[in-house]
Amino acid sequence: MTPPRHWEDPANALIGAALLMSPWLAGYAMVQVALANAVIVGTLLFTVSVGAAVIGRPWVECATVALGGWLLASSWTLGFDDAAARWTSLLAGALAMALGAGALGTEWRRSRTNRPS
């Protein structure tokens, strides 16, 4: 088995799994739009992060950053007012964006140093 290219990818996979379970753990499963957002985006974040660990292409890291950005904006965009749902979305989004951006920066530096002159 090949180890992941970045430590950020397994961390983002864990964030995706935690986000997927967060409506029941944080107690906002009755807020339907927040529940759907957490389940859908948590599943996508987990899947994309596992893919990023295996594939290791910059576009996959960009997808992680985009999902983090959506999580940051989703509570206002979708209009859910539950405090636990909002804070979970904000925290997961900030972490996913930061970790995805870090992995993307590493990929960018790696591609610049491996380029033939």
C-alpha positions in Angstrom: 0.0 0.0 0.0 1.3 3.4 -0.9 1.4 6.0 1.8 -0.6 9.2 1.2 1.2 12.0 -0.5 0.3 14.6 2.1 -0.6 14.3 5.8 -3.5 16.7 5.1 -5.4 14.2 3.0 -6.1 11.7 5.8 -6.8 14.6 8.2 -9.4 16.0 5.7 -10.9 12.5 5.4 -11.4 12.4 9.2 -13.0 15.9 9.0 -15.4 14.6 6.3 -16.3 11.5 8.4 -16.8 13.7 11.5 -19.0 16.1 9.5 -21.0 13.2 8.2 -21.8 12.1 11.8 -22.1 15.6 13.3 -25.9 16.1 13.0 -26.4 13.3 15.4 -23.3 14.0 17.6 -23.9 17.7 17.9 -27.7 17.4 18.0 -29.0 19.2 14.9 -30.4 16.2 13.0 -33.9 17.8 13.2 -32.7 20.8 11.0 -33.3 19.1 7.7 -31.2 21.5 5.5 -28.3 21.4 7.8 -28.5 17.6 8.1 -28.6 17.2 4.3 -25.7 19.6 3.9 -23.5 17.8 6.5 -24.3 14.4 5.0 -23.7 15.4 1.4 -20.6 17.5 1.9 -19.2 15.2 4.6 -19.4 12.3 2.1 -17.9 14.4 -0.7 -15.1 15.6 1.5 -14.3 12.1 2.7 -14.3 10.7 -0.8 -12.3 13.6 -2.3 -9.7 13.4 0.5 -9.3 9.7 0.0 -9.0 10.3 -3.7 -6.4 13.0 -3.1 -4.4 10.7 -1.0 -4.3 8.1 -3.8 -4.3 10.2 -6.9 -2.2 13.2 -5.7 -3.3 15.6 -8.4 -3.6 19.4 -7.8 -7.2 19.5 -9.1 -8.3 17.0 -6.3 -6.8 19.3 -3.7 -8.7 22.2 -5.3 -11.9 20.3 -4.8 -11.0 20.0 -1.1 -10.5 23.7 -0.9 -13.8 24.3 -2.7 -15.7 22.0 -0.4 -14.2 23.9 2.6 -15.3 27.2 1.0 -18.8 25.9 0.6 -18.9 24.8 4.2 -17.9 28.3 5.3 -20.7 29.9 3.2 -23.4 27.2 3.5 -25.0 28.2 6.8 -25.8 31.7 5.4 -26.5 30.5 1.8 -28.9 27.7 3.0 -30.2 29.8 5.9 -30.0 27.3 8.8 -30.0 29.1 12.1 -29.0 26.3 14.5 -25.9 27.4 16.4 -24.4 23.9 16.5 -24.9 23.4 12.8 -23.4 26.8 12.0 -20.3 26.3 14.2 -19.8 22.8 12.9 -20.0 24.0 9.3 -17.7 26.9 10.0 -15.1 24.9 11.9 -15.1 22.0 9.4 -14.9 24.4 6.5 -12.0 26.4 7.9 -10.0 23.3 8.7 -10.8 21.7 5.3 -9.8 24.8 3.4 -6.6 25.3 5.4 -5.5 21.7 5.0 -6.4 21.6 1.3 -4.6 24.8 0.7 -1.5 23.4 2.5 -1.6 20.2 0.4 -2.1 22.3 -2.8 0.9 24.5 -1.9 3.0 21.4 -1.5 1.9 20.0 -4.8 2.6 23.3 -6.5 6.1 23.5 -5.0 6.8 19.9 -5.9 5.7 20.5 -9.5 8.0 23.6 -9.8 11.0 21.8 -8.4 10.5 18.7 -10.7 10.1 20.7 -13.8 13.0 20.4 -16.4 14.9 23.6 -17.0 
